[in-house]
Amino acid sequence: MVQRQLPNPKELLELMQFKKPQLDGKKRRLDGALTIDDLRTIAKRRTPKAAFDYTDGAAEGELSLTRARQAFQDVEFHPGILRPAPDVDTSVDILGGPSALPFGIAPTGFTRLMQTEGEVAGAGAAAAAGIPFTLSTLGTTSIEGVKAANPHGRNWFQLYVMRDREISYELTRRAAAAGFDTLQFTVDTPVAGARLRDKRNGFSIPPQLTLGTIVNAIPRPWWWYDFLTTPKLEFASLSTTGGTVGELLDAAMDPTISYDDLAVIRDIWPGKIVIKGVQNVEDSVRLRDAGVDGIVLSNHGGRQLDRAPIPFHLLPEVRKAVGDDFTVMIDTGIMNGADIVAAVALGADFTLIGRAYLYGLMAGGRAGVDRTIEILRTEIERTMRLLGVASLAELEPAHVTQLTRLVPVTRTASDVVVG
């Protein structure tokens, strides 16, 4: 029989302790974000549709992005038992320097459009976390401005080859003079991908007001206040503005770039050079043999060629082909620290985050980027402990199985039609 008694007020107080209210609205919403998806939800609520969709969207049917994220979800981990890892080391040496975590911030264009602190917030957060920050050619903060925001940390520069080659050469020289240590030579953008969300939203640079954008802005006055009371939104490294993203890219980029252009940039650039946008094994081996310092397996976040290869699926085969001594990095689809752990286990030396960083930026400026990094750091450390590994060097392919949904069709001679 259950014994009952009158509640003891003292015991009730011990069981029911009221949480002190957090009066700082930004801190309250960021503290409540436990995952990158949570930050995305906040970002969507606080950012006008056109700017949010520019960040969140991808090319055409967005299949490349969906598949890349699904590939990370289709991971099965294999933990070791009775292998305690109370302290884990998440640091890594990458491209001749240290990083406190196995990821850095990827290059993103038009960043101040998402939130006015833009690249300064990203570079400052990267400096505080001890990880690299990458500035895009299409960034909205100058090379020198990023250096000022991250004066003692690692800054990388992402380079597009322009129709006017001298623009690209001068940007390369400026980044070198500012002490940037790595150049990401990007090769997957000969023309712009068809980003249909942008077209449907009438998105342009600079943003143009329509009845729809005005109605959408009403519940988001803080974004427009920032937009209207801070320096003009423009490219920091380019003078071209006006038009859709696709029109701007097509006007600026040159579809004829080749290994000859790589050789010229290699002669100008004194630091490390990696090729971003590699999407097959053959090119990976060819670039290794050409003497570059590394590659980034990437399909541009699904923003260029839809139905492009999934970088995470390519990773094991590329690592096997290029050997252990060649730097292989990966981006596209990373939304969780466990994604990063899986990538390192299968052979990635480093990873890059793009949208995850921008969701944090839109959710809370610099503090939101700090929160992005902290969420990923926590997930990485927890995953490593649960796997029973104390350092990134202990991760190996045996820790991960890539479950497959998309299995290539094997063609036979009878399938080939001879005309």
Secondary structure, 3 states (H helix, E strand, C coil): CCCCCCCCHHHHHHHCCCCCCCCCHHHHHHHCCCCHHHHHHHHHHHCCHHHHHHHHCCCCCCHHHHHHHHHHHCEEECCCCCCCCCCCECCEEECCEEECCCEEECCCCCHHHHCCCHHHHHHHHHHHHCCCEEECCCCCCCHHHHHHHCCCCCEEEEECCECCHHHHHHHHHHHHHCCCCEEEEECCCCCCCCCHHHHHHCCCCCCCCCHHHHHHHCCCHHHHHHHHHCCCCCCCCCCCCCCCHHHHHHHHECCCCCHHHHHHHHHHCCCEEEEEEECCHHHHHHHHHHCCCEEEECCHHHCCCCCCCCHHHHHHHHHHHHCCCCEEEECCCCCCHHHHHHHHHCCCCEEEECHHHHHHHHHHHHHHHHHHHHHHHHHHHHHHHHHCCCEHHHCCHHHEEECCCCCCCCCCHHHCCCC
